[in-house]
């Protein structure tokens, strides 16, 4: 070292190395976020670690770290098995490191161990912070209060066109076994990575301009690691879903965790095919209800018809009995009238015969001179009486009409619909007057 306070670079490096080795003799557990990661051909893993200000997300510290190949071959499967994730940029990690200073390459952090529980816990903690904030701001149930149509069938779908989950959803929905018809329109957006939240929000904005064309918005992704799905824990995306004018349903394809977008959405399903089944089941349940109502209505109508038939049969039976009883009464009345009419005719005949006998007796007592004249008169009277005898009239082919037991002498005594009895020489007939023609 020169007397003027100058120092050689090598000496400076040696002093720094000595100081670091004295102060960092033991290994430390360090919290950091992976800013960049790469693995070279030799299997060594190189990391750029950063720390960000929580309020502004600005980087306040940065350092390089190395996981030697021999260590990385052990740490990588251990971390991936415990977390279900690969080490990648954006992860928050807890690393056990040894501070190393090289005279040629400067400061390095040598990683000897990693705590997977910290990574899992930090992700869950960040998610819970966002959920607590949304709860305080009253947004957790906003989208859930929007009414979903009873039979939703017009969907705006946010997904990547080549995503397997989107293909599964489309096939399952449109080729359902019931033949139900749905209308879907794809609005493409990135579904993982740092650009995904902004891309999904942009798609939501495009759909909002045509909100009247759709019943609901569906956000679909075909699964992936928790880190791949971290974009669905984004606060700004959650706010847009909460305040959206249409019901937003999510099917992100994860089985283990539920993300912020799921909590804030109107409805969430675990997989895209489950979301397709959700809508198909709505229509199937409605069809089953309609079929049940139709069956119940048909049974009710059959019951009413059976009751009506029974009632009609009972009324017909009563009416038939009443008509038959009426006919019997009318028949007896007619027979009585006919009997009375016949008795009256016989009585008239008996009176006429008595008169004839009296005249004959008087004629016999008359003078002989008048015998022939009187005999002639008697013959005339007999002829006239014979002509007046109803039985003589009947014998000549004539008939005697009776209405209510009384002889009908003129057509004016009859009207259409009257019932009459016509007496012939060998019997009688009950008739109905169809028409009366007057000269």
DRENFIDO-226128 format. One line per 4 residues: number of its first residue (from 1); their letters; for each residue x, y, z of C-alpha. Coordinates in steps of 0.25 Angstrom, whole numbers. Layout:
NUM = A = X/Y/Z; ...
This chain:
1 = XXXX = 0/0/0; 6/14/-4; 8/24/7; -3/34/0
5 = XXXX = -14/24/4; -14/17/-10; -16/2/-11; -15/-8/-21
9 = XXXX = -27/-15/-27; -22/-29/-23; -20/-24/-8; -34/-18/-8
13 = XXXX = -40/-31/-13; -32/-39/-3; -37/-29/8; -51/-31/4
17 = XXXX = -50/-46/3; -44/-46/17; -55/-37/23; -66/-45/17
21 = XXXX = -60/-58/21; -59/-53/35; -73/-47/36; -80/-59/28
25 = XXXX = -73/-71/33; -86/-78/35; -97/-81/24; -110/-72/25
29 = XXXX = -124/-74/21; -128/-62/11; -142/-58/6; -142/-53/-8
33 = XXXX = -150/-54/-22; -144/-61/-34; -143/-50/-45; -136/-59/-55
37 = XXXX = -131/-74/-55; -123/-82/-65; -116/-95/-65; -104/-97/-74
41 = XXXX = -99/-110/-81; -91/-114/-69; -103/-114/-60; -100/-102/-52
45 = XXXX = -112/-93/-48; -110/-78/-49; -120/-69/-42; -122/-54/-41
49 = XXXX = -128/-51/-28; -136/-38/-25; -144/-32/-13; -155/-22/-16
53 = XXXX = -161/-11/-9; -175/-16/-4; -182/-2/-7; -176/1/-20
57 = XXXX = -171/-12/-25; -158/-6/-29; -145/-14/-28; -137/-10/-16
61 = XXXX = -126/-21/-16; -120/-30/-26; -110/-41/-25; -105/-53/-33
65 = XXXX = -106/-67/-28; -101/-81/-32; -106/-95/-29; -95/-104/-34
69 = XXXX = -99/-116/-42; -96/-126/-31; -105/-119/-22; -116/-115/-33
73 = XXXX = -118/-130/-36; -123/-132/-22; -130/-119/-19; -138/-119/-32
77 = XXXX = -146/-132/-31; -148/-129/-16; -154/-115/-18; -162/-119/-30
81 = XXXX = -168/-131/-22; -171/-123/-10; -177/-111/-17; -182/-117/-30
85 = XXXX = -175/-106/-37; -162/-103/-44; -152/-93/-40; -155/-81/-49
89 = XXXX = -155/-66/-50; -165/-59/-41; -164/-69/-29; -161/-65/-15
93 = XXXX = -151/-74/-9; -144/-76/4; -129/-81/1; -118/-86/10
97 = XXXX = -106/-79/4; -91/-77/7; -85/-64/3; -73/-66/-6
101 = XXXX = -64/-55/-11; -54/-58/-23; -43/-49/-26; -46/-51/-41
105 = XXXX = -61/-51/-41; -65/-44/-29; -77/-47/-20; -85/-59/-21
109 = XXXX = -96/-66/-13; -94/-81/-13; -107/-88/-11; -107/-101/-3
113 = XXXX = -122/-103/1; -136/-98/-2; -148/-98/7; -160/-102/-2
117 = XXXX = -170/-99/10; -166/-84/9; -170/-83/-6; -183/-90/-4
121 = XXXX = -186/-81/8; -182/-68/2; -191/-71/-10; -203/-74/-1
125 = XXXX = -200/-62/8; -200/-52/-4; -213/-58/-9; -219/-56/5
129 = XXXX = -214/-42/6; -222/-39/-8; -234/-46/-3; -234/-38/10
133 = XXXX = -233/-25/2; -244/-29/-7; -253/-33/5; -250/-19/12
137 = XXXX = -254/-12/-1; -267/-20/-2; -264/-27/-15; -264/-42/-11
141 = XXXX = -279/-44/-15; -282/-33/-25; -281/-42/-38; -289/-53/-30
145 = XXXX = -301/-44/-28; -303/-43/-43; -314/-52/-48; -311/-63/-58
149 = XXXX = -322/-66/-68; -330/-78/-65; -325/-85/-78; -312/-78/-81
153 = XXXX = -307/-82/-95; -299/-70/-101; -285/-69/-96; -273/-60/-98
157 = XXXX = -261/-69/-95; -247/-64/-91; -236/-74/-94; -225/-77/-103
161 = XXXX = -230/-84/-116; -219/-95/-116; -221/-98/-101; -225/-112/-98
165 = XXXX = -235/-108/-88; -243/-99/-98; -243/-110/-108; -249/-120/-97
169 = XXXX = -259/-110/-93; -264/-107/-107; -265/-122/-110; -272/-125/-97
173 = XXXX = -282/-114/-99; -286/-114/-113; -286/-129/-115; -294/-132/-102
177 = XXXX = -302/-145/-103; -315/-137/-101; -314/-129/-114; -315/-116/-107
181 = XXXX = -310/-104/-115; -301/-93/-109; -294/-81/-116; -280/-78/-112
185 = XXXX = -270/-67/-117; -255/-67/-114; -248/-55/-109; -233/-59/-109
189 = XXXX = -224/-55/-97; -211/-60/-91; -214/-69/-80; -201/-70/-72
193 = XXXX = -189/-61/-69; -188/-47/-65; -195/-41/-77; -208/-50/-75
197 = XXXX = -215/-41/-65; -215/-29/-75; -218/-38/-86; -230/-44/-79
201 = XXXX = -235/-30/-75; -234/-25/-89; -243/-37/-94; -253/-33/-83
205 = XXXX = -253/-19/-88; -256/-24/-103; -267/-33/-98; -273/-21/-89
209 = XXXX = -275/-13/-102; -285/-24/-107; -290/-29/-93; -305/-30/-99
213 = XXXX = -300/-41/-108; -296/-51/-97; -302/-57/-84; -289/-59/-77
217 = XXXX = -274/-58/-79; -265/-71/-77; -250/-71/-73; -244/-84/-77
221 = XXXX = -231/-90/-76; -226/-105/-77; -219/-106/-64; -204/-104/-60
225 = XXXX = -195/-102/-49; -199/-93/-37; -188/-83/-42; -194/-84/-56
229 = XXXX = -207/-80/-50; -202/-69/-42; -207/-59/-52; -221/-62/-46
233 = XXXX = -217/-57/-33; -215/-43/-39; -223/-31/-31; -226/-23/-43
237 = XXXX = -232/-35/-51; -240/-38/-38; -246/-24/-38; -250/-25/-52
241 = XXXX = -257/-38/-50; -264/-33/-38; -269/-20/-45; -273/-27/-58
245 = XXXX = -287/-25/-63; -289/-39/-67; -287/-52/-59; -273/-57/-60
249 = XXXX = -270/-72/-58; -256/-78/-57; -251/-92/-60; -236/-91/-59
253 = XXXX = -233/-106/-58; -226/-107/-45; -230/-118/-35; -222/-114/-22
257 = XXXX = -223/-99/-20; -234/-88/-22; -229/-75/-28; -234/-61/-25
261 = XXXX = -241/-60/-39; -249/-73/-34; -253/-66/-21; -258/-53/-28
265 = XXXX = -265/-60/-39; -280/-62/-40; -278/-77/-41; -265/-86/-42
269 = XXXX = -263/-100/-47; -250/-108/-45; -249/-112/-60; -254/-107/-74
273 = XXXX = -261/-120/-76; -268/-118/-62; -272/-104/-67; -278/-110/-79
277 = XXXX = -286/-120/-71; -291/-109/-62; -298/-103/-74; -303/-116/-80
281 = XXXX = -308/-120/-66; -316/-107/-65; -324/-111/-78; -325/-125/-74
285 = XXXX = -331/-122/-61; -341/-112/-68; -345/-123/-78; -347/-133/-67
289 = XXXX = -356/-123/-60; -364/-120/-73; -365/-135/-75; -370/-137/-61
293 = XXXX = -380/-126/-62; -385/-131/-76; -387/-145/-70; -394/-140/-58
297 = XXXX = -403/-131/-67; -406/-144/-76; -410/-152/-63; -419/-141/-58
301 = XXXX = -425/-140/-72; -427/-155/-72; -433/-154/-58; -443/-143/-62
305 = XXXX = -447/-150/-75; -450/-163/-67; -458/-155/-57; -466/-148/-69
309 = XXXX = -468/-162/-75; -474/-167/-62; -483/-155/-60; -488/-156/-75
313 = XXXX = -491/-170/-73; -498/-168/-60; -506/-157/-66; -509/-165/-79
317 = XXXX = -514/-176/-70; -523/-167/-62; -528/-161/-74; -531/-174/-81
321 = XXXX = -539/-179/-69; -546/-166/-68; -550/-167/-83; -554/-181/-82
325 = XXXX = -563/-178/-70; -569/-166/-77; -572/-175/-89; -579/-185/-81
329 = XXXX = -587/-175/-74; -591/-169/-87; -594/-183/-93; -603/-186/-81
333 = XXXX = -610/-172/-83; -613/-175/-98; -618/-189/-95; -628/-183/-85
337 = XXXX = -632/-172/-95; -634/-183/-105; -642/-191/-96; -651/-180/-92
341 = XXXX = -653/-176/-106; -657/-190/-110; -667/-191/-98; -673/-178/-103
345 = XXXX = -675/-183/-117; -682/-196/-112; -691/-187/-103; -695/-179/-115
349 = XXXX = -698/-192/-123; -706/-197/-112; -714/-184/-111; -716/-184/-126
353 = XXXX = -721/-199/-126; -731/-196/-115; -737/-185/-123; -738/-194/-135
357 = XXXX = -745/-205/-126; -755/-194/-122; -758/-190/-136; -760/-204/-140
361 = XXXX = -769/-206/-129; -777/-194/-132; -777/-198/-147; -783/-211/-144
365 = XXXX = -794/-205/-136; -798/-196/-148; -809/-198/-157; -807/-208/-168
369 = XXXX = -809/-198/-178; -797/-190/-174; -789/-203/-173; -782/-202/-186
373 = XXXX = -779/-188/-185; -774/-189/-171; -766/-202/-175; -760/-194/-186
377 = XXXX = -757/-183/-176; -751/-193/-167; -742/-198/-178; -737/-184/-181
381 = XXXX = -735/-182/-166; -727/-195/-165; -719/-191/-177; -716/-178/-171
385 = XXXX = -713/-184/-157; -704/-194/-164; -697/-183/-171; -695/-176/-157
389 = XXXX = -690/-188/-151; -675/-186/-148; -672/-201/-150; -678/-200/-164
393 = XXXX = -669/-188/-167; -657/-196/-163; -661/-208/-171; -661/-199/-183
397 = XXXX = -646/-196/-181; -648/-183/-174; -641/-180/-161; -645/-172/-148
401 = XXXX = -635/-162/-143; -635/-159/-128; -627/-148/-121; -626/-150/-106
405 = XXXX = -638/-160/-107; -647/-150/-114; -651/-152/-129; -644/-143/-139
409 = XXXX = -655/-137/-148; -646/-126/-155; -632/-124/-159; -632/-110/-152
413 = XXXX = -633/-118/-138; -619/-123/-141; -605/-117/-141; -591/-122/-144
417 = XXXX = -585/-130/-133; -599/-135/-128; -600/-150/-124; -612/-157/-129
421 = XXXX = -618/-171/-129; -624/-176/-142; -634/-187/-141; -635/-197/-152
425 = XXXX = -645/-209/-154; -634/-219/-149; -626/-210/-139; -621/-197/-136
429 = XXXX = -608/-189/-138; -601/-178/-130; -596/-166/-139; -590/-153/-139
433 = XXXX = -595/-141/-148; -583/-136/-156; -591/-125/-164; -605/-120/-165
437 = XXX = -609/-115/-179; -622/-106/-179; -629/-104/-192
